[in-house]
């Protein structure tokens, strides 16, 4: 992986750090180096827990339910997670270098206003995911504990919102402790299944291969892991800027790949053991093979993991809503505004979950597939720009300047996005429409492959005319003194630019 050049930092002078254990005050702001803290290895518990929960468990059922056996489903799961997490972890490495949330980093590729396209898709994804998570949590609590489905769903949402409100440091702390509890429970369960349970005939056999089911499981696992890309560097942006890019990549990659593939493998195993039960009930019944009640413990832990994942969705949605507002009218993103954005996202998710019917649950998989189709070209464009075109050299100030270096609309990123999306369309698989090539493949969804390749290649091609050397020279001048300006004046300067003449024009003149 190419290692981007360090950002120009100006004169870095000592500044007081904010209290690390308190409520997070920042949102879409740049995080000054004086506030950075933590180590790269702190990322693995965040992404292990982010994947080790009930929704991930359900993703692992797909291959077995479509007709392949457990052995081939396991190979597809591990391969798909290993592939999809590559892109997600590459985004994570942007966080310490940029000190910014993930999606606002799209402005250099799409323009200050053009990035709204990505923001709106992200908001829909966050809200849709959490509406589904609420319904799933309510149903699972009702099935395994007998509590009110409606009440447990609202309680689930409240806990996720509280975690999202406290912010960055609390995610790292809580998920660090939870990860060890989850590992212990999952290890006991896995050992029991491997050494003391007998799977139905044919589940561990090379003869149970199904091409359609294998491809469906592989690319669903890959796309599921890729879906974290839209906010992965939100949880690495407070790390010190000098943290090694490779360390950030690998700790993220290992946490997400192990957490995701392990939980999906458990889902596939319990589906093979109890094919007629829903995944939560199958988990409980299989877990009870260890000792009576252990299945409920495991299911509750998977639900706790789901709370942390929902909290990440709420947190990411609040940052993205503020980014969208900032694209229309530049704002100073305060804690109060973050809370308001958080409440808006939660209210939307609760409304959808409260009014959902059976069609919503049946169509949700296709909704998520469409959202992932929409994000696949973006991830290719963003990574190509960061690692190969601009090589990490961006002006932080100009990312927040509506009339600045990156313009309001960038035709390169926007055209590459739509061309990449169009290239995927023959491979689409939804309940509403299946593309002709997907039909030839028996309904297997491999759309992310052409989407990644075409969007990346086209963007790289059109950026050949970009004068990167001149832009880099501007970046050095534009961000001169960024750190020494002071924490509050950085935020003030970045978000109050309605009447400011473009710094770029000043430098050029």
C-alpha positions in Angstrom: 0.0 0.0 0.0 1.4 3.4 -0.9 2.1 5.6 2.2 0.8 9.2 1.7 3.1 12.1 2.4 2.6 13.9 5.7 0.2 16.8 5.7 1.7 20.3 6.1 1.2 21.2 9.7 2.6 24.8 10.0 4.2 25.7 13.3 3.0 23.1 15.8 2.9 24.6 19.2 1.8 22.9 22.4 -1.9 23.1 23.1 -3.9 21.8 26.1 -5.7 18.6 25.4 -9.4 18.2 26.0 -10.4 15.7 28.6 -10.3 12.3 27.0 -13.0 10.7 29.1 -15.6 13.5 28.8 -18.3 14.0 26.2 -16.9 14.5 22.7 -17.2 18.2 21.7 -16.1 17.9 18.1 -18.0 16.5 15.2 -17.0 17.3 11.6 -14.2 19.6 12.7 -10.5 19.0 12.0 -8.9 17.4 15.1 -5.8 19.4 16.0 -2.7 17.4 16.7 -2.7 18.6 20.3 -5.9 16.7 20.9 -4.7 13.4 19.3 -4.3 10.4 21.5 -4.3 6.6 21.5 -2.5 3.8 19.7 -3.1 2.0 16.5 -3.9 -1.3 18.3 -6.9 0.4 19.9 -8.7 0.1 16.6 -9.0 -3.7 16.6 -11.6 -3.9 19.5 -13.7 -1.2 17.8 -14.0 -3.2 14.6 -14.1 -6.6 16.2 -17.2 -5.5 18.2 -18.5 -3.6 15.2 -18.8 -6.9 13.4 -19.4 -9.4 16.2 -23.2 -9.0 16.6 -26.6 -10.4 15.5 -26.8 -8.8 12.1 -23.4 -10.2 11.1 -24.6 -13.6 12.3 -27.5 -13.4 9.8 -25.2 -12.6 6.9 -23.4 -16.0 7.5 -26.7 -17.9 6.9 -27.0 -16.9 3.2 -24.8 -19.6 1.7 -26.3 -22.5 3.6 -29.8 -21.2 3.1 -29.2 -21.1 -0.7 -28.0 -24.7 -0.9 -24.2 -24.9 -0.4 -22.9 -26.9 2.6 -21.2 -25.6 5.7 -17.6 -26.2 4.4 -18.1 -24.2 1.2 -20.0 -21.5 3.0 -17.1 -21.2 5.4 -14.6 -20.8 2.6 -16.8 -18.2 1.0 -17.2 -16.3 4.3 -13.6 -16.1 5.1 -12.6 -15.2 1.5 -15.4 -12.6 1.2 -14.5 -10.9 4.5 -10.8 -10.9 3.7 -11.5 -9.2 0.3 -14.1 -6.7 1.4 -12.2 -5.5 4.5 -9.2 -4.6 2.4 -11.0 -1.4 1.2 -12.5 -0.6 4.5 -9.2 -0.8 6.3 -7.5 1.4 3.6 -10.1 4.1 4.5 -9.3 3.7 8.2 -5.7 4.6 7.5 -6.9 8.1 6.3 -8.1 9.0 9.8 -4.9 9.8 11.6 -3.4 11.5 8.5 -6.4 13.8 7.8 -7.9 14.3 11.3 -11.3 14.4 9.7 -14.5 12.2 9.6 -14.7 9.9 6.6 -17.3 11.3 4.3 -16.3 15.0 4.5 -13.0 13.8 2.9 -15.0 13.3 -0.3 -15.0 17.0 -1.1 -11.7 17.0 -2.9 -13.0 14.3 -5.3 -16.6 15.5 -5.7 -16.5 19.2 -4.8 -17.9 21.1 -1.8 -21.5 20.8 -3.0 -21.0 17.7 -5.2 -20.2 15.6 -2.1 -23.9 16.0 -1.1 -24.6 13.1 -3.3 -22.6 10.8 -1.1 -23.9 12.4 2.1 -27.5 11.8 1.2 -26.9 8.1 0.3 -25.0 7.7 3.6 -27.8 9.2 5.7 -30.4 6.9 4.0 -28.1 3.9 4.8 -27.5 4.8 8.4 -31.3 5.4 9.1 -32.3 2.2 7.2 -29.7 0.1 9.0 -30.8 1.3 12.4 -34.5 0.8 11.6 -33.7 -2.8 10.7 -31.5 -3.2 13.8 -34.3 -1.9 16.1 -36.8 -4.4 14.6 -34.3 -7.2 14.8 -33.4 -6.4 18.4 -37.0 -6.1 19.5 -37.9 -9.4 17.9 -34.9 -11.2 19.4 -35.4 -9.9 22.9 -39.1 -11.0 22.6 -38.2 -14.5 21.3 -35.4 -15.3 23.7 -36.4 -13.4 26.9 -40.2 -12.9 26.4 -40.0 -9.2 27.0 -42.1 -6.6 25.1 -40.9 -6.3 21.5 -41.8 -2.6 21.3 -40.3 -1.7 24.6 -37.1 -3.6 24.0 -36.7 -2.0 20.6 -37.0 1.5 22.1 -34.6 0.6 24.9 -32.1 -0.7 22.4 -32.4 2.6 20.5 -32.0 4.7 23.7 -28.8 2.9 24.7 -27.3 3.2 21.3 -28.1 7.0 21.3 -26.5 7.4 24.7 -23.3 5.8 23.5 -23.3 7.9 20.3 -23.8 11.0 22.4 -20.7 10.4 24.5 -18.7 9.9 21.3 -15.3 8.8 20.2 -13.4 7.9 23.4 -16.4 6.0 24.8 -16.6 3.8 21.7 -13.0 2.9 22.1 -13.3 2.2 25.9 -16.6 0.2 25.9 -15.8 -1.8 22.8 -12.3 -2.7 24.2 -13.8 -4.3 27.3 -16.7 -5.9 25.4 -14.4 -7.4 22.8 -12.7 -9.6 25.4 -16.1 -10.8 26.8 -17.2 -11.6 23.2 -14.0 -13.5 22.4 -14.3 -15.6 25.5 -18.0 -16.5 24.8 -17.4 -17.1 21.1 -14.3 -19.3 21.8 -16.2 -21.5 24.2 -19.0 -21.9 21.7 -16.7 -22.6 18.8 -14.7 -25.2 20.7 -17.9 -26.9 21.7 -19.1 -27.0 18.1 -15.9 -28.3 16.7 -15.2 -31.1 19.2 -18.5 -32.0 20.8 -21.3 -31.4 18.1 -22.0 -33.5 15.0 -23.2 -31.7 11.9 -25.8 -33.2 9.6 -24.5 -35.5 6.9 -22.9 -33.7 3.9 -22.2 -30.4 5.7 -18.5 -31.0 5.9 -17.8 -32.4 2.4 -16.2 -31.1 -0.8 -19.2 -32.5 -2.7 -21.6 -29.9 -1.5 -20.5 -27.1 -3.7 -23.1 -24.7 -5.3 -21.7 -22.0 -7.6 -24.6 -19.6 -7.1 -24.7 -20.0 -3.3 -20.9 -19.7 -3.0 -20.7 -16.5 -5.0 -23.7 -15.1 -3.2 -22.1 -15.8 0.2 -18.7 -14.5 -0.9 -19.9 -11.2 -2.3 -22.5 -10.6 0.4 -19.8 -11.0 3.0 -17.4 -8.7 1.0 -20.1 -6.0 0.5 -21.1 -6.2 4.2 -17.5 -5.5 5.2 -17.1 -2.8 2.6 -20.2 -1.0 4.1 -18.1 0.1 7.0 -16.0 2.2 4.7 -18.4 5.2 4.9 -17.4 5.9 8.5 -14.4 3.9 9.3 -11.9 6.8 9.7 -14.4 8.5 12.1 -12.9 6.1 14.7 -9.2 6.7 13.8 -9.2 10.4 13.3 -8.1 11.2 16.9 -5.0 9.0 16.7 -1.7 10.9 16.5 -0.8 12.0 13.0 2.5 10.2 13.2 0.8 6.8 13.6 2.1 4.5 10.9 -0.3 4.1 8.0 0.4 0.3 7.8 -0.3 -0.1 11.5 -3.7 1.7 11.2 -4.5 -0.5 8.2 -3.6 -3.8 9.8 -5.2 -3.3 13.2 -8.4 -2.3 11.5 -8.2 -5.1 9.0 -7.5 -7.8 11.6 -10.3 -6.6 14.0 -12.9 -6.4 11.3 -11.9 -9.6 9.4 -11.7 -11.7 12.5 -14.9 -10.3 14.1 -16.9 -10.5 10.9 -15.8 -13.8 9.6 -16.0 -15.5 13.0 -19.5 -14.3 13.7 -20.6 -15.2 10.1 -19.1 -18.7 10.6 -21.1 -19.1 13.7 -24.2 -18.1 11.8 -23.5 -20.6 9.1 -22.9 -23.4 11.6 -26.1 -22.8 13.6 -28.0 -22.7 10.3 -26.5 -26.0 9.3 -27.5 -27.5 12.7 -31.0 -26.1 12.8 -32.1 -25.2 9.2 -35.8 -24.7 10.1 -35.2 -22.1 12.9 -34.5 -18.4 12.6 -30.9 -17.5 13.3 -31.4 -16.2 16.8 -33.3 -19.3 17.9 -30.8 -21.5 16.2 -28.0 -19.8 18.1 -29.8 -20.2 21.4 -30.5 -23.9 20.8 -27.0 -24.7 19.6 -25.4 -22.7 22.5 -27.4 -24.7 25.0 -25.3 -27.7 23.9 -22.5 -26.2 26.0 -24.8 -25.9 29.1 -28.4 -24.9 29.6 -28.7 -21.1 29.4 -25.4 -20.5 27.5 -27.3 -20.0 24.3 -29.2 -17.1 25.8 -26.0 -15.6 27.2 -24.5 -15.7 23.7 -27.6 -14.2 22.1 -27.7 -11.3 24.6 -24.0 -10.6 24.0 -24.7 -10.6 20.3 -27.4 -8.0 21.0 -25.0 -5.9 23.1 -22.6 -5.9 20.2 -25.5 -4.8 18.0 -26.1 -1.9 20.3 -22.5 -0.7 19.8 -23.0 -1.1 16.0 -26.2 0.9 16.1 -24.5 3.6 18.1 -21.8 3.8 15.4 -24.6 4.3 12.8 -26.2 7.0 14.9 -22.8 8.7 15.5 -21.9 8.5 11.8 -25.4 9.8 10.7 -25.1 12.8 13.0 -21.7 13.7 11.5 -23.0 13.2 7.9 -26.1 15.3 8.6 -23.9 18.1 9.8 -21.6 17.7 6.8 -24.7 18.0 4.5 -25.9 21.1 6.2 -22.4 22.6 6.1 -22.4 22.0 2.3 -25.5 24.2 1.9 -24.5 26.8 4.5 -21.2 26.6 6.3 -21.7 26.1 10.1 -19.6 25.8 13.3 -20.4 22.3 14.3 -21.0 22.5 18.1 -22.0 19.7 20.5 -25.6 21.1 20.5 -25.8 20.7 16.7 -24.4 17.2 17.0 -27.1 16.3 19.5 -29.8 17.8 17.3 -28.5 15.8 14.3 -28.4 12.7 16.4 -32.0 13.2 17.5 -33.1 13.7 13.9 -31.4 10.4 12.8 -32.9 8.5 15.7 -36.4 9.9 15.1 -36.3 8.9 11.5 -35.1 5.4 12.3 -37.8 5.0 15.0 -40.5 6.2 12.7 -39.6 3.8 10.0 -39.3 0.9 12.4 -42.6 1.7 14.1 -44.4 1.8 10.7 -42.7 -1.2 9.2 -44.6 -4.2 7.9 -43.6 -7.6 6.6 -42.8 -6.1 3.2 -40.1 -3.8 4.9 -38.3 -6.8 6.4 -38.6 -8.7 3.1 -37.3 -5.8 1.0 -34.7 -4.5 3.4 -32.0 -6.8 2.0 -32.5 -5.3 -1.5 -32.5 -1.8 0.0 -29.1 -2.5 1.5 -27.9 -4.0 -1.7 -28.8 -0.8 -3.6 -27.1 1.3 -0.9 -24.0 -0.8 -1.3 -24.1 -0.4 -5.0 -24.2 3.4 -4.5 -21.1 3.3 -2.2 -18.9 1.0 -4.3 -17.9 3.6 -6.9 -17.3 6.1 -4.1 -14.9 3.9 -2.2 -12.9 3.3 -5.4 -12.7 7.0 -6.2 -11.8 8.1 -2.7 -9.0 5.5 -2.3 -7.5 6.1 -5.7 -7.4 9.9 -5.1 -5.9 9.5 -1.6 -3.3 6.8 -2.4 -2.4 7.4 -6.0 -3.5 10.8 -7.3 -3.0 13.4 -4.5 -1.2 10.9 -2.2 -2.6 12.3 1.0 -1.7 15.9 0.3 -4.9 17.9 1.0 -5.6 21.3 2.3 -7.7 20.9 5.5 -8.7 24.6 5.4 -9.9 24.3 1.8 -12.0 21.2 2.5 -14.2 23.6 4.5 -14.1 26.5 2.0 -17.2 26.6 -0.2 -15.3 28.7 -2.8 -11.9 27.1 -2.4 -9.4 24.9 -4.0 -11.6 21.9 -4.6 -14.5 23.8 -6.2 -18.2 23.4 -5.7 -18.5 20.6 -8.2 -15.8 18.3 -9.5 -16.7 16.7 -12.8 -13.9 14.1 -12.5 -15.3 12.4 -9.3 -18.9 12.8 -10.3 -18.5 11.4 -13.8 -16.4 8.5 -12.5 -19.0 7.7 -9.9 -21.9 7.5 -12.4 -19.8 5.5 -15.0 -18.8 3.1 -12.3 -22.4 2.7 -11.1 -23.6 2.1 -14.7 -21.0 -0.6 -15.1 -22.5 -2.4 -12.1 -26.1 -2.3 -13.3 -26.0 -5.5 -15.4 -24.8 -7.4 -12.3 -27.5 -6.0 -9.9 -29.6 -8.5 -7.9 -32.6 -7.1 -6.0 -36.2 -8.2 -5.6 -37.2 -5.4 -8.0 -34.8 -6.1 -10.8 -32.0 -8.5 -11.7 -29.4 -7.6 -14.3 -28.9 -9.7 -17.4 -25.4 -10.9 -16.4 -26.6 -11.7 -12.8 -29.3 -13.8 -14.4 -26.7 -15.7 -16.4 -24.8 -16.3 -13.2 -27.9 -17.8 -11.6 -28.7 -14.8 -9.4 -25.2 -14.4 -7.9 -24.4 -10.7 -7.1 -20.8 -9.8 -8.1 -21.6 -6.1 -8.9 -19.0 -4.7 -6.6 -16.1 -6.0 -8.8 -16.9 -4.1 -12.0 -18.0 -1.1 -9.9 -14.6 -0.9 -8.2 -12.5 -1.5 -11.3 -14.4 0.8 -13.7 -14.8 3.7 -11.3 -11.1 3.5 -10.2 -9.8 3.2 -13.7 -11.9 6.0 -15.1 -11.0 8.4 -12.2 -7.3 7.7 -12.6 -7.6 8.3 -16.3 -9.4 11.7 -16.0 -7.0 12.9 -13.2 -4.1 12.7 -15.6 -4.8 16.3 -16.6 -4.8 17.5 -12.9 -1.8 19.6 -12.1 -1.0 17.9 -8.9 2.4 19.6 -8.4 0.9 23.1 -8.5 -1.9 22.0 -6.1 0.6 20.6 -3.6 2.5 23.9 -3.6 -0.8 25.6 -2.9 -1.6 23.2 -0.1 1.6 24.0 1.7 0.7 27.8 1.7 -3.0 27.3 2.4 -2.4 25.3 5.6 0.5 27.2 6.9 0.1 27.7 10.6 -2.9 25.4 10.8 -1.8 24.0 14.2 -0.4 27.1 15.8 -3.6 29.1 15.1 -5.1 27.6 18.3 -7.8 25.0 18.7 -10.8 27.4 18.9 -9.6 29.7 16.1 -9.0 26.7 13.8 -12.7 25.6 14.2 -13.8 29.3 13.9 -11.8 29.8 10.8 -12.9 26.6 9.1 -16.6 27.1 9.6 -17.3 30.8 9.2 -16.4 31.5 5.6 -19.6 32.9 4.1 -18.0 36.3 3.6 -14.4 35.1 3.2 -12.6 35.6 -0.1 -11.1 32.3 -1.2 -7.8 31.7 0.4 -6.8 30.0 -2.9 -7.3 33.3 -4.8 -5.3 35.1 -2.2 -2.4 32.8 -2.6 -2.6 32.8 -6.4 -2.6 36.6 -6.5 
